[in-house]
Structures are given as C-alpha cells and as structure tokens.
Amino acid sequence: MRLLLVEDDAMIGESVRLGLRRGGFTLDWVRDGRAAELALANDVYDLMLLDLGLPKKDGLEVLKNLRRQGNRMPVLILTARDSVGDRITGLDSGADDYLVKPFDLDELSARIRALMRRQAGRAETLMQCGDVTLNPATREATLGGRELALSAREFAVLAALLDRPGAVLSREQLEEKIYGWDEEVESNAVEVYVHGLRKKLGADFIKNIRGVGYMVPRR
C-alpha cells in the first residue's frame, strides 16, 4: 500500500514517515499543496494523508480539486484545526476521515487500514484467500493456520495481490505499491519476491500471466 503524506511540519512529517514505514506502508512525503498536486498526477497512491494549513496551496483546495477530477482515493485529514466546524468543512469537502494533531501513530495506522478496507469493499480485518490469511495490523501471515515467515517486501507483494483477487497486476504496478521515491528498485525485485512466495505458498498460488503480470485466482 502506497501513501502520500502532505505535511509541512518537518518534525511531524518525519515522525509519521518513519512510523508508517516501520508499520509496512510505502510512503512519499511532500511539504506543500502544489507539490501534492504534482505527486497526485502520477496516480500511484492508495490513500492521501493531508494537512490543511499548507504553503503554496491550502489543503482544502487540494482536496476539492481532487474530488472535482473524480478521484475517489481515500483522504485522511491530519490537522491542528480541531473545531467542530473545521471537521464538518473537511468532511463535506470530500475527506473520508479526520484526525486532530497530536495523534497516536497506532491510531493513525488503524484508521488507514479501516479506510482501505472500506475502499476495497471489505468489512473483515483479515485478508484471506483459500488457506492463506494476512493480518495487516500485526503483519502476520498464516497458511492453513501455520505461521509463515515473510519478509516485509514479500508481505507487501502478497497483500497487493490479495487486495484484488482475480486481477492481474503488472510488475510496474507491484513496484509502485512497495517502493517509494527514495528507494532503489532492482530490475528483478518483483520476480524474486514472487519466487520466494511461491516456495512458501505453493507454485500455483500466484499465477504468472505471460507478458502481463501476476495474479492470485479467486478461491
């Protein structure tokens, strides 16, 4: 899952960036409204964390422009504006959730997971396909009830595929899910992670659609 953080406070931004990356999220960070809109034009993000009091363009304007374009990506506002009126304005402008600073990083992570479940049309907290179960909150994976040892990247690849069972994701799409701007991508990284997952889950669990990408069939 790849997130865009829009936050001009260096201390808060660095804390959120480090905390969410430790929690398994891929995250890019920009510090003003115009940079946010440039980043959003890449169309690679699953969710945006948006401050309101931003330089160059206010966060509410960024949000309104996003919704005018028909973009339904979940947006979670992170702001010090804590009045009821501010919350109503943010939600009525198109935000999906609103969290007032200072906040707990564990609560932020839980709200992100809840928004992504809602976006995917899932009520369950666990991601399941056949005998394979992922718990995004604890980063645990099991096969037939037996715990699986997955690397952080393997977990991210599998979560991306289980989020859309039956859909084919290209190598480039999977790279966009698991790597941020400041991370170097090795040319065969996705192939290596898929190979590792197949050794642990079975050769047929992840299908290779030649010339297109990878998929987990619906079970």
C-alpha positions, -999 to 999 in steps of 0.1 A, spaced: 0 0 0 15 33 -11 6 65 7 11 102 0 18 123 31 13 161 26 27 178 57 48 210 60 59 204 97 93 187 95 91 171 129 56 157 124 63 146 88 95 127 98 77 110 127 48 99 105 71 88 77 93 66 100 64 52 120 43 42 90 72 27 71 80 6 102 44 -5 100 49 -18 65 35 11 45 52 26 14 51 64 18 61 95 -1 62 129 16 57 163 2 55 196 20 32 220 2 -1 219 -18 14 224 -52 38 195 -47 9 174 -36 -10 180 -68 21 172 -89 26 139 -70 -11 130 -73 -8 134 -111 12 102 -111 -19 82 -100 1 57 -80 -13 63 -45 -38 43 -25 -45 69 1 -35 105 10 -27 119 45 -34 156 41 -26 186 64 -47 217 58 -25 246 66 -1 242 38 22 266 19 15 275 -17 -20 259 -18 -43 252 11 -51 215 19 -88 220 14 -82 233 -21 -61 203 -29 -89 181 -16 -116 199 -35 -96 198 -68 -90 161 -63 -127 154 -60 -136 177 -89 -114 155 -110 -135 125 -100 -106 109 -80 -122 87 -53 -89 79 -35 -94 79 3 -82 111 21 -75 113 58 -70 149 70 -43 154 97 -46 189 112 -45 210 142 -78 226 132 -100 209 159 -133 228 160 -165 210 150 -169 235 122 -135 226 108 -142 189 109 -176 194 91 -159 215 64 -132 189 59 -156 160 56 -181 179 34 -152 189 11 -146 152 4 -124 138 32 -131 103 43 -117 108 79 -103 135 101 -77 132 128 -66 161 150 -30 167 160 -13 155 181 -23 119 174 -11 84 181 6 66 153 -11 33 161 -45 50 158 -34 66 125 -24 31 112 -57 16 123 -76 44 106 -56 39 74 -64 2 74 -101 9 80 -103 33 51 -85 8 28 -110 -19 38 -139 4 30 -123 13 -3 -119 -24 -12 -155 -32 -1 -142 -55 27 -156 -55 63 -132 -81 75 -99 -70 92 -81 -101 78 -72 -107 41 -79 -143 32 -77 -164 0 -80 -201 3 -58 -213 32 -37 -181 32 -46 -154 57 -29 -120 62 -33 -97 92 -24 -62 81 -25 -49 116 0 -74 130 19 -81 98 13 -118 104 7 -144 77 -6 -180 80 -10 -209 57 -36 -234 69 -33 -219 104 5 -223 104 26 -191 107 45 -181 77 78 -162 78 75 -135 52 99 -106 46 84 -71 46 85 -69 8 70 -104 4 42 -94 27 36 -62 7 35 -80 -27 11 -107 -13 -11 -80 3 -13 -61 -30 -24 -93 -49 -48 -104 -22 -64 -70 -21 -76 -76 -57 -80 -114 -62 -86 -123 -98 -70 -91 -110 -37 -91 -129 -11 -66 -116 19 -58 -137 55 -58 -124 54 -20 -126 22 -18 -106 36 -40 -79 68 -20 -78 47 12 -73 30 -5 -43 62 -15 -25 88 12 -33 88 49 -25 106 77 -43 138 74 -23 141 36 -26 162 20 -53 143 -7 -73 163 -36 -85 154 -48 -120 142 -82 -110 130 -75 -75 93 -84 -80 103 -117 -97 125 -125 -67 97 -118 -42 71 -138 -62 96 -167 -64 100 -166 -26 63 -165 -21 57 -195 -44 82 -216 -24 62 -208 8 27 -209 -6 29 -234 -34 39 -230 -70 3 -225 -82 -9 -199 -56 4 -169 -77 -2 -172 -114 21 -156 -140 1 -142 -169 28 -141 -195 36 -107 -208 10 -91 -184 18 -97 -148 8 -117 -117 -25 -126 -101 -40 -147 -72 -70 -165 -86 -103 -163 -66 -107 -193 -44 
